[in-house]
Amino acid sequence: MTTQPTTDSTAVLTGMYAAEAEYLADQGPGEASFALLAPFFAADVEVRQAAALPYGGTWRGHDGLARFFRRMGEVWEAFDMVEQEFLATEETAVVLTRVRARARATGRELAFPILQTITVKDGRITEVRPFYWDTMAIAEACAVPGAAG
């Protein structure tokens, strides 16, 4: 996949979400290459996930993002972005994504919305802040029964 540089935040996000879907669908954790996603993110990108999630925390730079996406692949057997709505200005975008996912550890299926604020500068994503309606439901669906926590 070749990516042409653009400053249109909606075009950047549309390309990144297509690459993310391909990445997450690619044969499980550790199999996909972060190279699919790297062109969409600034070298100093920062992604802040809710601490209660199995992939919670702040992930920085391309190395951090590669670890984050690998962790997502370990947690989710399927992660389908069913529907998305974009509200974008020059540098700031708000994206509402409806997700249908299946947890790898438990096989449980969930449908949930994620609202993200995303900053795009010079054609690259510099910051992502996702907001989940129910982090507890997601964490519980992904938890291995009987595991200490």
Beta strands, then each sheet from edge to edge (+ up, - down):
strand 1: 41-49
strand 2: 57-60
strand 3: 76-88
strand 4: 92-103
strand 5: 109-121
strand 6: 124-132
sheet 1: 2+ 1- 6- 5+ 4- 3+
end
